[in-house]
Amino acid sequence: MAVTGTISLAMGLLVVIGWHTGHILPSSNLLLESEPVRYNAGLCFLFGGIALLLLVRGQFGLVWLASAPVAIVGLLTGCEYAFTLNLGLDDLFFRTSELAPSIPPRMAPNTAMCFTLLGGALLLASEKPRALGNGAQAVVAALAAAVGLVGFIGYVAGVPAAYSWGRFTPMAAPTAAVMCALGLGVIAFAWRQYTAGSAGVPRWLPLVGALTLTAGSVALWQALHVLHPESALDVLILVMGLMQAALLYLVLHLLRSMRERAQQLRQLNTVLHIQMSSLERAERELQGRQAYTRSLIEASLDPLVTISPDGKITDVNAATEAATGCSRQELVGTDFCDYFTQPNRARAGYQQVFREGIVRDYELEIRHREGRLIPVVYNAATYQDRAGAVIGVFAAARDITERKKTEQALRYSEERYRALLVATAQVVWTTPPDGMVEDMPMWREYTGQTVEQVRGWGWLEALHPEDRERTAAVWSKAVETRSMYETEFRIRRSDGQYRHFSIRGVPVLEQNGSIREWVGTCTDIHERKQIEDELRRQAALLDLAHDAILVRDLQSKVVYWNRGAEETYSWSAKEAVGRLVHELLQTRFPVPLPDIEAAFLQNGEWEGELQHFTHEGRSIVVASRWSLQRDRNGAPANILEINRDISDRKQLEDSLRQRTLELENSVAELEAFSYSVSHDLRAPLRSVDGFSQILLEDYRDEVDAEGQDYLRRIRVASQNMGQLIDALLQLSRVMRSELAREPVDLSLLALSTAALIQKAEPSRQVRLHIANGLQARGDRRLLGVALQNLLQNAWKFTARNPDPNIEFGSTQKDGTTAYYVRDNGIGFDMTYVGKLFTPFQRLHAREQFEGTGIGLATVQRIIKRHGGRVWAEGAVGKGATFYFSLES
């Protein structure tokens, strides 16, 4: 196949290259006078050779792709001949008419038929051997090879009729030779495929040989007929060729039949040999099994015994001898029930075996000859003869002494485990693989439900109504996915109280992965849930605080970060938790950190100011307070830290400090000014007043009346100026002096002040009413100055009233004690009440009432320094009342 494929591929390449280069392959190179090979035939040779080479490699998908163009080109060319059409196929791939106008471009009809047959044969190629497909492929390829053989013989014998059909384009000699080679290559592939699946001769081989021989005979007959047309020898040759073909078919058919019969005989001989070997092997195996079975019986550690229908022992193994303390000879023939502590129970089990055919896990106790007892469990079954009649019982005992001990230990363990679960408030439950509850004893004991109430989904009725739907969904999903069941819900206790439980269930798996059962526990977490709720409420309250509240462990890693901390530092809780607080906030300490930590661990608390930096890099100052939190054992657990941003307060303190400095400077300047007024202004005023008095006394006769009036006015003005200076100095001292707070009896202070005023003007008769027991706390000297000014005003403005009355007392104003001085003097217009406490503001002319206008302003300064306030009420001609309150 590889050779024919290579020949076809090489011929196709020569033809295509020759047409493209203008060097069409001359007939002399082939030693035959032949028609040139057409361009389309060269392409088909090319694809046919590729297909055969792909068949060798077993790439059948590409074979079909390469052989399809061969079949299509041949079929379409045949259609052009059959239906007198011109599909343009001749000039589709290459315009041969332009290169060689004298050469018809279309391939010969027999060539087209051969390509159609060969392409179809190649398309029938299959990876799997198929008798029908291989036969069809071989016959089709043989037809193509026969046509090619006829044409090639025609060229050799010089018979044009063998390669030229009528007036159509004749087949070229190279084409005929390659057609024969391609056909043989496809036949070889079909032979290989058939023999790969069968050792016989293919059924289609005689037909293929006959077709080839017939084609050769026909070609030979045509040649002889052309060379000797007058002789009748050609008829004889034709008949002989046909007879040879028939004889070849017969011989090949007989050969095939003989090979198949010989193969059948060999197969039959092989089968007989195998059967004989199997019989011999079965006999040896039977003997071996008998010995093996006896060895197994003797090797068994479990007592084995065979019993006849009448209850007599027929055979035992060595383990039975060891269990009973009796030899085999002593045991055989005795009643098997005699060796058990309960003979009647043993006999009842034996009878049950005969009734049911088999008994499993039947517990008995073997009595050893020496008296010790061996608990065993028996499995027994009847055995039969070939006719099916029961001839005895085979019984096997298993020593369960260790199992009994294990069961007892397990029972003790279960009792301890149950007691432990009860002590730890655990409810243990199990369910079948499908999750449908059959019974949960500990659940029923806790909830008070009955078995009927628990079964199926009834256990949900013991849950809080708000938890039932969610719990059912979680349980269904766990059963469906065979995954862990874990949730929390509230269970109603038998006394009606709902308590929080944590539920955890796991599937117990078999070795094959299937679920054997579900096992779970319900843990009482009611107190923990209450604590968590309380902690959650406390955390919510902490989040309401504007202070930064954080909790850090002993390594200073943040474990809690409230909303106030987020607002203060712009770090979210998610970003802060787990980080070192001093690195996060870039803390600047007032003293070295080790000193602070040493004092903190010793005292359990620490307070101070720290400098921190926010997420944006802004520096803030905080008032920090640390508190050491301890666990139940008293060991340090974590650190509670509360930080308050005092940056604004620090700025305000700095501002107040600066303002205080400025005020101190102002006070110093004011004191200097007061000193200047007291010393620098008094001296010229005294000179003016003194010289004016000298002029009035010593030069009275030399100064006329008008001059004397001027001098008196000068003296009055200078005296008034002196009074103003004294008032200003008094007001300055009120503002500068430091308060000395102490308990003050205002009633006594008012009485002594009123006595001094009345002594200065004894001719006036004024009724004074001063309430007793008026107490206050303040500066005694300043409060005396305030009362002196208020009482002097009342004394002064009641001078024109024929029945003057002055009262000092107290009253309640807006929940605060207010002291007052009330008189029935000339009063004032409330329109101008705002001017009363302004320095140098007067509501009456100086000629009517003397004074400097500083007294009420001094009162207001004194009361304000005590943290109180002063106000007045009055009416013209109806007197006035002055109120003042002090800081409580």
Disulfide bonds with the S-S distance in Angstrom:
none
